[in-house]
Amino acid sequence: MADKRSAIIKETSITIQVLAQALASSFESLTIKLMSQNSLLKLIQNTNKVIAEYAHASVISTIFNSRSIKLISKVFDEAKNKSP
């Protein structure tokens, strides 16, 4: 089951990265929804290294390609509100 989950995360991550590159700032509204403690940011903390790396790549790609102040603010807010 873990192998399938990793494969799904990998394909989803690649899709998010391609959409971020293709749509740039038009992808902003969906990207803000993806950057919550219950989605991409939660996957970065996953103990499975493959899942964490693909989630990290998605976050970096969306930040780099959208260049949105709202998005960067959302990521910082979620990082501050992370429970210890």
C-alpha positions as CSV (number, residue, x, y, z in Angstrom):
1,M,0.0,0.0,0.0
2,A,2.8,2.4,0.8
3,D,4.3,2.0,-2.7
4,K,0.9,3.0,-4.3
5,R,0.6,5.9,-2.0
6,S,4.1,7.1,-2.9
7,A,3.3,6.7,-6.6
8,I,0.1,8.7,-6.2
9,I,1.8,11.5,-4.3
10,K,4.6,11.5,-7.0
11,E,2.1,11.9,-9.9
12,T,0.1,14.5,-8.0
13,S,3.2,16.5,-7.2
14,I,4.3,16.4,-10.8
15,T,0.9,17.6,-12.0
16,I,0.9,20.5,-9.5
17,Q,4.3,21.5,-10.7
18,V,3.3,21.4,-14.3
19,L,0.1,23.4,-13.6
20,A,2.1,26.0,-11.6
21,Q,4.5,26.4,-14.5
22,A,1.8,26.6,-17.2
23,L,-0.7,28.8,-15.4
24,A,1.6,30.9,-13.3
25,S,-0.4,33.6,-11.5
26,S,-3.7,32.1,-12.7
27,F,-3.0,29.1,-10.5
28,E,-2.8,31.3,-7.3
29,S,-6.3,30.7,-5.9
30,L,-5.9,26.9,-6.0
31,T,-2.3,27.1,-4.7
32,I,-3.4,29.1,-1.7
33,K,-5.9,26.2,-0.9
34,L,-3.1,23.6,-1.3
35,M,-0.9,25.4,1.2
36,S,-2.6,24.4,4.4
37,Q,-1.5,22.3,7.3
38,N,-3.8,19.6,6.1
39,S,-2.4,19.3,2.6
40,L,1.0,19.9,1.0
41,L,2.6,21.4,4.1
42,K,1.6,18.4,6.1
43,L,3.1,16.0,3.6
44,I,6.5,17.8,3.9
45,Q,6.6,16.6,7.5
46,N,5.9,13.0,6.5
47,T,8.5,10.4,7.6
48,N,8.4,8.8,4.1
49,K,11.3,10.6,2.4
50,V,9.9,10.2,-1.1
51,I,6.5,11.7,-0.1
52,A,8.2,14.6,1.7
53,E,10.6,15.3,-1.2
54,Y,7.8,15.5,-3.8
55,A,5.6,17.7,-1.5
56,H,8.6,20.0,-1.0
57,A,9.2,20.2,-4.7
58,S,5.5,21.1,-5.3
59,V,5.6,23.9,-2.6
60,I,8.8,25.3,-4.1
61,S,7.5,25.2,-7.6
62,T,4.2,26.9,-6.8
63,I,5.9,29.6,-4.8
64,F,8.5,30.2,-7.6
65,N,6.0,30.2,-10.4
66,S,3.1,32.2,-8.9
67,R,5.2,34.8,-7.1
68,S,2.2,35.8,-5.1
69,I,2.4,37.8,-1.9
70,K,-0.8,36.1,-0.6
71,L,0.8,32.7,-1.1
72,I,4.0,33.6,0.6
73,S,2.0,35.1,3.5
74,K,-0.1,31.9,3.7
75,V,3.0,29.7,3.9
76,F,4.5,31.8,6.7
77,D,1.2,31.9,8.6
78,E,0.8,28.1,8.4
79,A,4.5,27.7,9.5
80,K,3.9,30.0,12.5
81,N,0.6,28.2,13.5
82,K,2.2,24.8,13.3
83,S,1.5,22.9,16.5
84,P,4.6,21.9,18.5
